[in-house]
Amino acid sequence: MVTRCRKAAVAALALLGLAVSACEVSPLLAPTGSTITLTSSTNVLSANDSVEIVAQLIEPSGTPPHSGTLVTFTTTLGTVAPSTAETDASGRALARFQSGGTNGTATITATSGGATTPATGALRISVGSAAVGHVTVGANPASVSALGGSTTISASVLDVNGNVLRQVPVAFTTSAGTLSTQLVTTDNNGIAQTILTTAQQATVTANVGATGSSSGSGSTGGTGTSGTGTTGGTTTTPTTPPTSGQASGTVTVTVNAQATLVITPPTNPPSAGLPSTYTFAVTVPTTNGVPVRNLRVSWGDGTSQDLGAVSGNASVQHTYEDTGTYTITGTLTDAAGNVQTVSTAVSVIIGASPTINITPSVPASCTGASACVVSFLLQVTPPTGVGIVDVSVNFGAATPPTQGLGGLTGSATLSATYPAHAGPQTIAVTVRDTIGRTTQGFTTVNIP
């Protein structure tokens, strides 16, 4: 403030004079024809952020005004504090613009006496979503299981100058699945996150505000914008704020195509105690396929085994000790950790027993003889895959009465001596095989 005084003679009286001094106080303002130029270090701000505003005041003579000249600031968005500031010796008045958590474009003007910044010369600062220049969207992980899974979607928001935008609302949408949150505010790193849960391929879009390029790439702004205004003079057009549009970005979350498993039992029903071959066919899809890490087989009889990273066909032998119906279950685990199971049933039957043929030969000389020597042709044929553990023959009343042949497979010629007139005799052959079964064969002879 400055004090300006006027002295005036109010009245003249005879023999007495009275002088009255009248003084008034008025603010120091810029004279008509002065110019005001507004500048700031940036033309974009995050919500709840601030920037210093500089008003440069120049008188018509081209020199700064007297220090202490008042400059009043106004804004269409947020606040400027102080709203009225005094110039320094260089004619600069400083204030700070505070965005105040809103989104939009702030138009800031200044006045001082006869100098005013017109709308076309105002300082414009894009705030929050109005300042967005680029939105980048990512997913971690980038793919989920075909059985369903979750992934974290992150939207990174930058302003038109490449700086992070804080406290900006981001709207998420998805073409498939569900989102944990659809509207998220960016954090201090300019990142907003939500969780996508889906079993199908999905494209997630993040939309921010109503400015920035339509592709989300934005445009590069300067370090600030300025406006110059004069009374009765010319107007300088300021740098324009970001181009109007919709800033957005997308990411596509793919679905891991799981391998398929087919279990094929043997063509003929397997026999208890005998090994049979089973085929496990694993096919990994060529598109988005994930390699198999392990195939575990549970045979349904209390036993299981790991086949490892099977790709293609794996032939595996297994032996069921008892008859019955068993469920074979294959569990596939892929490199992404996805697990799936496939089952098939198999019926186990009693297998064929060894074949026993014994043919006696009684010579004619036995008639009326005191003793008779009888020969026997024995043939033992086991089924495929079965071995013979022991063969024994009981000749009845002959000498020797029994004979052990060990693990006979094939044919053997045997003999036994019977007393005269022994009459009908039963010869029994007992065979024990490698799967624990006992099989018998019989024949008879008559000793006259």
C-alpha positions in Angstrom: 0.0 0.0 0.0 1.1 3.6 -0.6 -0.4 6.9 0.9 -1.2 9.7 -1.4 -2.1 13.2 0.3 -3.7 16.4 -1.0 -3.5 19.7 0.9 -6.4 22.2 0.3 -7.5 25.4 1.8 -11.0 24.8 3.2 -11.8 28.3 4.3 -10.3 31.6 5.2 -11.5 33.3 8.3 -10.8 36.8 9.4 -7.8 36.9 11.7 -7.8 33.1 11.7 -6.6 30.6 9.0 -7.2 27.0 9.1 -5.4 24.5 6.9 -7.0 21.1 6.6 -5.0 18.1 5.2 -7.1 15.3 3.7 -5.3 12.0 3.2 -6.6 8.7 1.6 -5.1 5.2 1.3 -5.4 3.1 -2.0 -3.8 -0.1 -3.3 -0.9 0.1 -5.7 -2.1 -1.3 -9.1 -0.7 -1.5 -12.6 -1.5 1.5 -14.9 -3.5 1.2 -18.1 -1.6 -0.4 -20.9 0.4 -2.8 -18.7 0.7 -6.4 -19.7 0.5 -9.6 -17.5 2.2 -12.8 -18.6 1.3 -16.0 -16.7 3.7 -19.0 -16.7 4.1 -22.3 -14.9 6.6 -25.1 -14.9 4.1 -27.6 -16.3 0.9 -27.7 -18.2 -0.3 -31.0 -16.6 -0.9 -32.0 -13.0 -2.1 -35.1 -11.1 -5.2 -34.7 -9.0 -4.3 -33.3 -5.6 -1.1 -31.8 -6.9 0.1 -28.2 -7.1 2.4 -26.0 -9.2 3.8 -22.5 -8.8 2.2 -19.7 -10.9 4.3 -16.7 -12.0 2.6 -13.5 -13.1 5.1 -11.1 -14.9 3.8 -7.5 -14.8 5.3 -4.9 -17.3 4.2 -1.3 -17.5 3.7 0.4 -20.9 7.2 1.9 -20.7 8.6 -1.6 -20.7 9.8 -1.6 -17.1 8.5 -3.5 -14.1 6.1 -1.6 -11.8 6.8 -0.5 -8.3 7.4 -3.5 -6.0 4.2 -4.3 -4.0 1.9 -3.9 -7.0 -1.1 -6.1 -6.4 -2.0 -9.0 -8.8 -5.2 -10.9 -8.3 -5.5 -14.6 -9.6 -8.7 -16.4 -10.6 -9.2 -20.1 -11.8 -12.0 -22.1 -13.1 -10.8 -25.3 -11.4 -9.0 -25.9 -8.1 -7.7 -22.9 -6.1 -4.8 -20.3 -6.3 -3.2 -19.2 -3.1 -2.7 -16.5 -2.3 -5.5 -15.2 -4.5 -3.8 -11.8 -4.4 0.0 -11.4 -4.4 2.4 -8.5 -4.5 5.1 -8.1 -7.2 8.8 -8.1 -6.4 11.3 -5.7 -7.7 11.3 -7.4 -11.1 7.5 -7.2 -11.4 6.9 -10.9 -10.6 4.0 -12.0 -8.4 4.1 -15.6 -7.2 1.2 -17.9 -6.2 0.5 -21.7 -6.2 -2.2 -23.5 -8.1 -3.7 -26.5 -6.2 -5.7 -28.9 -8.3 -7.9 -30.0 -5.3 -8.6 -33.6 -6.4 -10.7 -32.7 -9.4 -10.2 -33.6 -13.1 -10.4 -31.2 -15.9 -8.7 -28.2 -17.4 -8.0 -25.2 -15.1 -8.1 -21.8 -16.9 -6.2 -19.3 -14.8 -6.2 -15.5 -15.3 -4.7 -12.5 -13.5 -5.7 -8.8 -13.2 -4.0 -5.7 -11.8 -5.5 -2.3 -12.3 -5.8 -1.8 -16.0 -4.1 -5.1 -17.0 -6.2 -8.2 -17.4 -5.5 -11.6 -19.1 -8.3 -12.4 -21.5 -9.6 -15.9 -21.8 -7.5 -16.5 -25.0 -4.4 -15.5 -23.1 -5.1 -17.5 -19.9 -2.8 -20.1 -18.4 -4.3 -23.5 -19.0 -3.4 -26.6 -16.9 -4.8 -30.0 -17.5 -5.5 -31.8 -14.3 -5.9 -35.5 -13.5 -7.6 -37.5 -16.3 -7.7 -34.4 -18.4 -3.9 -34.6 -18.6 -3.6 -38.3 -19.6 -1.3 -39.0 -22.5 -0.6 -42.7 -22.4 -2.1 -45.8 -20.8 -0.3 -49.1 -20.8 -2.1 -52.2 -19.7 -0.4 -55.5 -18.7 -1.4 -58.9 -17.2 0.5 -61.1 -14.8 0.4 -63.9 -15.6 -0.4 -63.3 -19.3 -2.3 -66.6 -19.6 -4.6 -68.7 -17.4 -5.7 -72.3 -17.3 -8.5 -73.5 -19.5 -10.1 -74.8 -16.3 -10.2 -71.2 -15.1 -7.8 -68.9 -13.3 -7.0 -65.4 -12.1 -4.5 -62.7 -13.3 -3.6 -59.3 -12.1 -4.4 -56.5 -14.6 -2.2 -53.3 -14.2 -2.8 -50.0 -16.0 0.1 -47.6 -15.9 -1.0 -44.0 -16.6 1.3 -41.2 -17.8 0.5 -37.6 -18.6 1.3 -35.9 -21.9 4.8 -35.2 -20.7 5.6 -38.8 -19.8 5.2 -38.3 -16.0 3.1 -40.6 -13.8 -0.5 -39.5 -13.1 -1.6 -40.1 -9.5 -5.1 -40.2 -8.2 -6.7 -40.7 -11.6 -9.8 -42.9 -11.9 -9.3 -45.8 -14.3 -12.4 -47.7 -15.7 -11.7 -51.4 -16.5 -13.9 -53.5 -18.8 -13.4 -57.1 -20.1 -14.7 -59.1 -23.0 -14.9 -62.3 -20.9 -14.7 -63.3 -17.2 -15.2 -61.0 -14.3 -13.2 -58.2 -12.7 -12.7 -57.8 -9.0 -13.0 -54.0 -9.3 -14.1 -52.0 -12.3 -13.2 -48.4 -11.2 -9.7 -48.0 -9.6 -7.7 -44.8 -8.7 -4.0 -44.8 -9.7 -1.5 -44.9 -6.8 1.5 -42.7 -6.3 3.3 -44.6 -9.1 0.4 -43.9 -11.5 -0.7 -47.6 -11.5 -4.3 -49.0 -11.1 -4.8 -52.7 -10.6 -7.7 -55.1 -10.7 -8.1 -59.0 -10.8 -9.5 -60.8 -13.8 -11.0 -64.3 -13.3 -11.7 -66.2 -16.5 -11.7 -69.5 -18.2 -11.8 -67.9 -21.7 -9.6 -65.7 -23.7 -10.4 -62.1 -22.6 -9.4 -58.6 -23.7 -9.3 -56.1 -20.8 -9.6 -52.4 -21.6 -8.5 -49.6 -19.3 -10.1 -46.1 -20.0 -8.9 -42.9 -18.4 -10.6 -39.6 -18.5 -11.6 -37.7 -21.6 -8.3 -36.3 -22.9 -5.3 -37.7 -24.6 -5.2 -39.4 -28.0 -7.9 -41.9 -28.9 -5.2 -44.6 -29.2 -3.9 -43.9 -25.8 -0.5 -42.8 -27.1 -1.1 -39.2 -26.1 1.0 -36.3 -27.3 4.1 -34.7 -25.9 3.5 -31.4 -24.1 5.9 -28.6 -23.1 7.1 -27.6 -19.7 4.2 -25.1 -19.2 1.7 -22.8 -20.9 1.5 -19.1 -20.7 -1.0 -16.3 -21.4 -0.4 -12.6 -22.1 -3.1 -9.9 -21.8 -3.2 -6.2 -22.3 -5.8 -3.4 -22.0 -6.1 -1.9 -25.4 -3.1 -3.9 -26.7 -2.5 -7.3 -28.4 -3.1 -10.8 -27.1 -0.7 -13.7 -27.4 -2.3 -17.1 -27.8 -0.9 -19.6 -25.2 0.3 -23.1 -25.8 -2.8 -25.4 -26.1 -3.5 -28.1 -23.6 -3.6 -31.9 -24.6 -5.8 -32.9 -27.6 -9.3 -33.9 -26.6 -10.0 -37.6 -26.9 -10.2 -40.9 -24.9 -7.0 -42.4 -23.5 -7.2 -46.2 -23.2 -5.1 -49.3 -23.4 -5.8 -53.0 -23.8 -4.3 -56.3 -22.9 -5.4 -59.8 -24.1 -5.2 -62.6 -21.6 -4.9 -66.0 -23.4 -6.0 -69.4 -22.2 -3.5 -72.2 -21.8 -4.6 -75.1 -24.1 -4.3 -78.2 -22.0 -2.9 -81.5 -23.2 -5.3 -84.4 -23.8 -4.8 -87.9 -22.5 -6.3 -91.2 -23.8 -5.8 -94.5 -21.9 -6.0 -97.7 -23.9 -6.1 -101.1 -22.1 -5.1 -104.3 -24.0 -7.4 -105.5 -26.7 -8.0 -108.8 -24.9 -9.0 -108.6 -21.3 -5.9 -108.9 -19.1 -5.5 -112.1 -17.0 -4.9 -112.0 -13.3 -1.2 -112.6 -12.5 -0.1 -111.9 -16.1 1.5 -108.6 -17.2 -0.5 -106.6 -19.8 0.5 -103.6 -21.8 -1.5 -100.3 -21.5 -1.0 -97.2 -23.8 -1.1 -93.6 -22.6 -1.4 -91.2 -25.5 -0.6 -87.6 -24.6 -1.2 -84.8 -27.1 -0.1 -81.2 -26.5 -1.9 -78.6 -28.6 0.2 -76.6 -31.0 -1.5 -73.3 -30.2 -1.1 -72.1 -26.6 -0.2 -75.6 -25.6 1.7 -76.1 -22.3 4.2 -79.1 -22.1 3.4 -81.9 -19.7 5.6 -81.9 -16.5 4.4 -85.3 -15.2 1.9 -88.1 -15.8 1.0 -90.1 -12.7 -0.9 -93.4 -13.1 -3.0 -94.9 -10.4 -3.8 -98.5 -11.4 -6.8 -98.9 -9.0 -5.2 -101.8 -7.1 -3.4 -99.7 -4.6 -0.3 -99.1 -6.7 0.7 -96.1 -8.8 3.7 -94.8 -10.7 5.1 -91.6 -12.3 5.8 -91.7 -16.0 7.4 -88.2 -16.1 7.1 -85.7 -19.0 5.2 -87.9 -21.4 4.7 -86.5 -25.0 3.2 -88.9 -27.5 2.5 -92.5 -26.7 3.9 -94.3 -23.6 3.4 -98.1 -23.3 3.5 -99.4 -19.8 3.1 -103.0 -18.5 1.2 -103.7 -15.3 0.1 -107.0 -13.6 -3.1 -107.4 -11.6 -2.8 -110.2 -9.1 -6.5 -110.7 -8.7 -9.6 -110.7 -10.9 -12.1 -107.9 -10.8 -12.8 -104.5 -12.4 -10.2 -101.7 -11.8 -10.2 -98.0 -12.6 -7.0 -96.7 -14.1 -6.6 -92.9 -13.5 -4.0 -90.8 -15.3 -3.2 -87.4 -13.7 -1.6 -84.8 -16.0 0.3 -81.9 -14.6 1.6 -79.3 -17.1 4.4 -76.8 -16.8 1.9 -74.0 -15.8 0.7 -76.1 -12.8 -2.6 -77.0 -14.4 -3.9 -80.5 -13.4 -6.4 -82.7 -15.1 -7.4 -86.4 -14.7 -8.6 -89.0 -17.1 -9.9 -92.4 -16.1 -10.8 -95.7 -17.7 -12.0 -99.1 -16.4 -10.5 -102.6 -17.1 -11.8 -106.0 -16.2 -9.3 -108.6 -15.2 -10.2 -112.2 -15.8 -8.8 -115.6 -14.8 -6.3 -116.6 -17.5 -5.9 -119.9 -19.3 -4.4 -122.8 -17.2 -1.5 -125.0 -18.4 -2.5 -127.8 -20.8 -1.7 -131.4 -19.5 -1.8 -134.4 -21.8 -0.7 -137.9 -20.5 -0.9 -140.9 -22.8 -0.3 -144.4 -21.3 1.1 -147.4 -23.3 0.4 -150.9 -21.8 2.4 -153.6 -23.6 0.6 -156.9 -24.6 3.2 -158.8 -22.6 1.6 -157.6 -19.4 -1.2 -160.2 -19.7 -0.5 -163.0 -17.2 2.8 -161.5 -16.3 3.9 -161.2 -12.7 4.6 -157.4 -13.2 3.8 -154.9 -15.9 5.9 -151.9 -16.9 3.8 -149.2 -18.4 5.2 -146.2 -20.2 3.6 -142.7 -20.3 4.0 -139.7 -22.7 3.5 -136.6 -20.7 3.0 -133.1 -22.4 2.8 -129.9 -20.3 2.1 -126.6 -22.2 1.7 -123.4 -20.2 -0.1 -120.3 -21.6 1.9 -117.4 -22.8 3.6 -115.5 -20.0 3.2 -118.3 -17.5 6.0 -120.5 -16.2 5.9 -123.9 -14.6 7.2 -124.2 -11.1 6.6 -127.9 -10.4 5.2 -131.0 -12.0 4.4 -134.2 -10.0 2.9 -137.5 -11.2 1.0 -140.0 -9.0 1.0 -143.5 -10.7 -1.4 -145.2 -8.2 -0.3 -148.7 -7.2 2.8 -148.6 -9.3 6.4 -148.5 -8.3 7.4 -145.8 -7.8 4.0 -144.5 -6.7 5.0 -140.8 -7.4 7.6 -139.0 -9.5 8.6 -135.3 -9.3 9.6 -133.6 -12.6 10.4 -130.0 -11.4 9.6 -127.2 -13.8 8.9 -129.4 -16.8 7.7 -127.6 -19.9 7.1 -129.6 -23.0 7.2 -133.5 -23.1 8.7 -136.3 -21.2 8.5 -140.1 -21.3 7.8 -141.8 -18.0 7.4 -145.4 -16.8 6.0 -147.2 -13.8 5.8 -150.9 -12.8 2.5 -152.3 -11.7 1.9 -155.7 -10.1 0.0 -158.4 -12.0 -3.7 -158.1 -12.1 -3.6 -154.6 -10.5 -6.7 -153.7 -12.5 -7.8 -150.2 -13.3 -5.4 -147.4 -12.1 -5.8 -143.6 -12.1 -2.8 -141.6 -12.9 -2.9 -137.9 -11.7 -0.5 -135.1 -12.9 -0.3 -132.0 -10.8 1.2 -128.8 -12.2 1.9 -125.6 -10.2 2.6 -122.5 -12.3 4.4 -119.1 -11.7 1.2 -117.3 -10.9 0.4 -119.6 -8.0 -2.3 -121.8 -9.7 -2.5 -125.6 -9.4 -3.8 -127.6 -12.4 -4.4 -131.3 -12.6 -4.7 -133.8 -15.4 -5.8 -137.4 -15.3 -5.8 -140.7 -17.2 -6.5 -144.3 -16.4 -4.9 -147.7 -17.3 -6.1 -151.3 -16.7 -3.5 -153.8 -15.7 -4.8 -157.3 -16.6 
